[in-house]
């Protein structure tokens, strides 16, 4: 148990903090909804005493469904910053052990027990496992939203508010939408980890590695969204209707706001993961150069 904690302490601490944030967000929503109900009851009491003064009767508040509450918390409420914070958290958890092994020389010792290529593969996979914070966060949030709302009736919510935070084209395929939503975020999480692995080889400071990794992520997002997406739409205005710019924003993996399709978003996420993985193994292909960096 002590060894497990020592090896995974950053991951476990991060998961704990994320779960606390989820619980706090759900409590905040419940307090907000209870306040709405109390306000409605107080108003209805005034209406019953003087009905002529209130010709338009207010609608009784309804609690959101699970899907809508999940989207509301991530898109519009307290956890909206998660789309900016999660990349850094995934990078930290993903690179921490690998970086420690490189800089302490333990990676070199491991190469005496197994071949260099196998050791690189082992450590990359060990880093990738930390992407588990994304599905744990999503599942915890989803289950928590159901506990708070007690229903999945998104159509009832849609009728009451005259719209929903989830694009209407996905309402008929919500299970598929949720599955691809999760898979895409996992693939993007692996892309975040790959960035840190690529940069960890040369850096002598973990904090610098993380800051540079985050900046690389921002640059990649600007390249795909602005340079490619918006660039294509400016050159060929007919493409605007396909929402290429929005679809090539890495941040939109949390929102899916006016994107081309679920299939396109999956291909985009897989491309980020696949290309970055190739760069990782290319970066560590030469045993001698890695050992020289370790010895510095």
Phi and psi in degrees as a GROMACS rama.xvg file:
@    title "Ramachandran Plot"
@    xaxis  label "Phi"
@    yaxis  label "Psi"
@TYPE xy
-64.1728  -39.53  UNK-2
-66.0246  -40.8533  UNK-3
-61.6906  -44.4843  UNK-4
-63.7827  -43.3931  UNK-5
-62.9029  -38.9562  UNK-6
-77.2076  -29.9078  UNK-7
-119.985  19.4747  UNK-8
-62.3087  -39.398  UNK-9
-64.5379  -43.383  UNK-10
-61.8615  -46.72  UNK-11
-66.8681  -40.5183  UNK-12
-64.046  -42.0564  UNK-13
-62.9113  -44.532  UNK-14
-61.2959  -42.4627  UNK-15
-60.6421  -45.5553  UNK-16
-65.3194  -39.9769  UNK-17
-64.3774  -42.0646  UNK-18
-64.9179  -38.775  UNK-19
-60.9746  -42.2222  UNK-20
-64.2224  -38.8608  UNK-21
-63.0528  -48.2425  UNK-22
-60.2212  -43.4906  UNK-23
-62.2327  -39.9337  UNK-24
-66.506  -39.7496  UNK-25
-67.4988  -40.6533  UNK-26
-62.9766  -42.6457  UNK-27
-59.9118  -42.7546  UNK-28
-64.6821  -42.5761  UNK-29
-63.2887  -41.2318  UNK-30
-62.4061  -41.8557  UNK-31
-61.9864  -45.7518  UNK-32
-65.6697  -42.8554  UNK-33
-60.0158  -36.8162  UNK-34
-64.669  -38.6982  UNK-35
-62.4794  -42.9291  UNK-36
-65.0647  -43.755  UNK-37
-62.1472  -41.1793  UNK-38
-63.7914  -40.1905  UNK-39
-63.871  -44.9345  UNK-40
-63.2933  -39.5073  UNK-41
-65.4297  -40.3668  UNK-42
-67.1555  -41.3316  UNK-43
-64.6938  -31.0663  UNK-44
-65.5067  -39.8838  UNK-45
-67.1141  -38.0319  UNK-46
-63.3921  -41.7136  UNK-47
-64.9564  -29.6309  UNK-48
-81.7815  -31.4007  UNK-49
-143.029  72.1559  UNK-50
-61.9578  -30.2846  UNK-51
-66.8076  -24.8283  UNK-52
-78.4974  -12.7775  UNK-53
-129.487  77.4048  UNK-54
-64.6856  -29.2762  UNK-55
-101.947  115.837  UNK-56
-80.3098  132.382  UNK-57
-70.404  152.752  UNK-58
-82.3821  139.944  UNK-59
-69.5429  128.792  UNK-60
-59.3847  142.995  UNK-61
-119.378  148.445  UNK-62
-76.7524  143.839  UNK-63
-63.0557  159.098  UNK-64
-80.4424  171.545  UNK-65
-60.4706  -46.146  UNK-66
-63.0342  -44.6327  UNK-67
-67.4422  -42.3586  UNK-68
-63.4642  -41.0876  UNK-69
-57.287  -49.3444  UNK-70
-66.2309  -38.8994  UNK-71
-60.9829  -45.4768  UNK-72
-66.2958  -40.6491  UNK-73
-77.5155  -35.5354  UNK-74
-92.5859  -44.187  UNK-75
-116.208  -15.8724  UNK-76
-108.55  -151.512  UNK-77
-61.2121  -28.6811  UNK-78
-95.0769  13.7773  UNK-79
-56.009  -37.7625  UNK-80
-63.0702  -8.66669  UNK-81
-59.455  -31.8139  UNK-82
-67.2836  -21.171  UNK-83
-96.5258  -29.4955  UNK-84
-86.3142  -37.4199  UNK-85
-56.7776  -41.6092  UNK-86
-55.5246  -43.6035  UNK-87
-65.0458  -42.1551  UNK-88
-63.9925  -42.8711  UNK-89
-65.0111  -41.6742  UNK-90
-60.8113  -45.3536  UNK-91
-60.3547  -50.6746  UNK-92
-64.7592  -38.8856  UNK-93
-70.3886  -33.7648  UNK-94
-101.023  -16.2195  UNK-95
-55.0255  -54.6144  UNK-96
-67.4789  -43.9115  UNK-97
-61.1076  -44.6862  UNK-98
-62.5601  -42.8078  UNK-99
-61.0173  -39.8799  UNK-100
-65.5348  -41.5017  UNK-101
-62.9477  -49.4475  UNK-102
-78.6447  -21.7501  UNK-103
-88.3649  -14.34  UNK-104
90.2952  -1.61044  UNK-105
-66.2346  -30.6425  UNK-106
-58.9378  -39.4828  UNK-107
-65.0967  -38.8422  UNK-108
-66.8305  -37.2957  UNK-109
-62.4096  -33.4545  UNK-110
-67.7159  -14.059  UNK-111
-81.8122  -20.8552  UNK-112
-96.7442  -25.8242  UNK-113
-140.354  160.716  UNK-114
-61.3293  156.891  UNK-115
-59.471  -47.2127  UNK-116
-62.2742  -42.2689  UNK-117
-65.179  -35.8291  UNK-118
-69.2592  -39.7632  UNK-119
-61.2864  -47.2226  UNK-120
-60.9713  -44.2374  UNK-121
-58.6835  -45.6261  UNK-122
-73.3889  -32.9585  UNK-123
-65.4979  -45.8632  UNK-124
-63.6836  -37.9261  UNK-125
-63.6686  -35.9648  UNK-126
-70.7565  -41.8331  UNK-127
-60.5433  -31.3613  UNK-128
-61.5034  -21.1865  UNK-129
-70.8582  -9.83732  UNK-130
-65.3646  -8.70713  UNK-131
-58.574  -20.7102  UNK-132
-62.4701  -27.8051  UNK-133
-71.0165  -54.2614  UNK-134
-63.638  -34.4229  UNK-135
-63.4744  -43.3893  UNK-136
-60.8164  -47.6006  UNK-137
-64.186  -44.8512  UNK-138
-67.1228  -42.5218  UNK-139
-60.1194  -44.0928  UNK-140
-62.7359  -45.9135  UNK-141
-64.7657  -46.437  UNK-142
-63.3657  -42.235  UNK-143
-61.6249  -40.5611  UNK-144
-63.5614  -37.7298  UNK-145
-68.4423  -40.0253  UNK-146
-60.0512  -39.1025  UNK-147
-74.5947  -42.2994  UNK-148
-92.3404  -37.9894  UNK-149
73.9811  14.0525  UNK-150
-155.28  160.815  UNK-151
-116.737  14.8392  UNK-152
-78.2229  79.8054  UNK-153
-69.0581  -27.0831  UNK-154
-68.051  -35.7842  UNK-155
-63.7263  -44.2237  UNK-156
-63.2732  -42.0311  UNK-157
-61.8862  -43.5991  UNK-158
-65.3786  -38.6083  UNK-159
-69.1719  -44.7549  UNK-160
-93.4486  -10.434  UNK-161
74.0446  24.8675  UNK-162
164.309  172.206  UNK-163
-144.352  158.461  UNK-164
-73.8031  -16.24  UNK-165
-94.9262  129.675  UNK-166
-52.8741  135.448  UNK-167
-58.9327  -27.0273  UNK-168
-66.3279  -15.9173  UNK-169
-100.157  -3.89203  UNK-170
-64.5141  -30.5185  UNK-171
-81.7141  -12.2672  UNK-172
-129.319  43.165  UNK-173
-57.9271  -42.5807  UNK-174
-59.8471  -42.9313  UNK-175
-64.7271  -42.9441  UNK-176
-58.3151  -47.0026  UNK-177
-64.9735  -39.5234  UNK-178
-64.426  -49.6513  UNK-179
-67.3194  -36.412  UNK-180
-55.6024  -47.3773  UNK-181
-68.7111  -45.1223  UNK-182
-60.7599  -43.1643  UNK-183
-63.5459  -40.8991  UNK-184
-66.5425  -34.4154  UNK-185
-65.349  -44.3256  UNK-186
-62.0993  -41.7915  UNK-187
-66.7092  -36.1729  UNK-188
-61.9789  -40.2666  UNK-189
-65.3937  -34.634  UNK-190
-61.9891  -42.7661  UNK-191
-59.8812  -45.2221  UNK-192
-63.3958  -41.3746  UNK-193
-59.4222  -38.2445  UNK-194
-58.9532  -44.6496  UNK-195
-67.5436  -36.2637  UNK-196
-65.4753  -38.1663  UNK-197
-62.2504  -41.9658  UNK-198
-85.4395  -20.3314  UNK-199
-64.1898  -27.6467  UNK-200
-59.9822  -41.3383  UNK-201
-94.6151  -21.7858  UNK-202
-83.8574  144.375  UNK-203
-106.401  8.65566  UNK-204
-140.928  126.183  UNK-205
-63.2731  -43.269  UNK-206
-61.6299  -42.6324  UNK-207
-62.0914  -41.2626  UNK-208
-58.5709  -45.2684  UNK-209
-66.8184  -43.6999  UNK-210
-63.6455  -45.5844  UNK-211
-63.818  -38.462  UNK-212
-63.0465  -43.009  UNK-213
-65.38  -39.7418  UNK-214
-65.2352  -38.1712  UNK-215
-62.5333  -42.6469  UNK-216
-58.2159  -45.1809  UNK-217
-62.9242  -42.9954  UNK-218
-63.314  -42.9791  UNK-219
-61.1109  -42.1246  UNK-220
-63.8925  -41.4913  UNK-221
-64.196  -37.7516  UNK-222
-64.9516  -48.0121  UNK-223
-72.72  -44.4555  UNK-224
-76.5882  -51.4057  UNK-225
-86.5615  -53.7679  UNK-226
-68.4352  -48.0607  UNK-227
-84.8852  -57.4605  UNK-228
-61.8649  -61.1859  UNK-229
-67.3302  -33.1355  UNK-230
-61.1426  -46.6124  UNK-231
-63.5303  -39.7886  UNK-232
-67.2356  -33.1399  UNK-233
-72.5786  -38.6569  UNK-234
-73.7147  -40.9899  UNK-235
-122.909  84.8274  UNK-236
-53.9112  -24.6024  UNK-237
-62.8467  -21.0721  UNK-238
-79.6072  -10.4852  UNK-239
-57.4534  -37.1208  UNK-240
-64.98  -16.5006  UNK-241
-90.8216  -0.916263  UNK-242
55.7978  42.5322  UNK-243
-64.0544  -41.0522  UNK-244
-59.957  -50.1  UNK-245
-63.6054  -37.9116  UNK-246
-68.8618  -22.5103  UNK-247
-100.606  15.6243  UNK-248
-92.5423  124.066  UNK-249
-65.0388  -30.1776  UNK-250
-66.0034  -24.8432  UNK-251
-75.6008  -0.942243  UNK-252
-69.8591  -14.5252  UNK-253
-93.0438  -20.3017  UNK-254
-117.054  -41.0918  UNK-255
56.5819  45.4098  UNK-256
-87.0001  107.254  UNK-257
53.2803  60.5999  UNK-258
-105.382  166.643  UNK-259
-63.4309  -55.1372  UNK-260
-171.036  164.744  UNK-261
-63.6445  -39.1699  UNK-262
-62.2406  -41.7784  UNK-263
-64.8104  -42.057  UNK-264
-64.2309  -35.4796  UNK-265
-66.0873  -44.0399  UNK-266
-62.8153  -38.3665  UNK-267
-64.5128  -47.3705  UNK-268
-63.0735  -43.2722  UNK-269
-65.6054  -37.1024  UNK-270
-63.428  -43.0976  UNK-271
-59.9823  -44.5935  UNK-272
-66.1645  -48.3269  UNK-273
-64.8767  -47.5525  UNK-274
-65.2075  -42.5573  UNK-275
-67.2442  -32.5944  UNK-276
-65.9207  -42.4918  UNK-277
-58.8945  -42.2881  UNK-278
-65.7227  -38.5478  UNK-279
-58.298  -51.7509  UNK-280
-71.6913  -28.6752  UNK-281
-67.7107  -38.9986  UNK-282
-63.4076  -33.7207  UNK-283
-108.696  20.7949  UNK-284
-70.3786  -30.7795  UNK-285
-98.8838  110.112  UNK-286
-61.8943  -41.4293  UNK-287
-62.2655  -42.4136  UNK-288
-67.7561  -34.5975  UNK-289
-67.8447  -43.9778  UNK-290
-63.7931  -35.0504  UNK-291
-64.3759  -41.0516  UNK-292
-65.2845  -37.0316  UNK-293
-64.8444  -38.9706  UNK-294
-76.9607  -12.8036  UNK-295
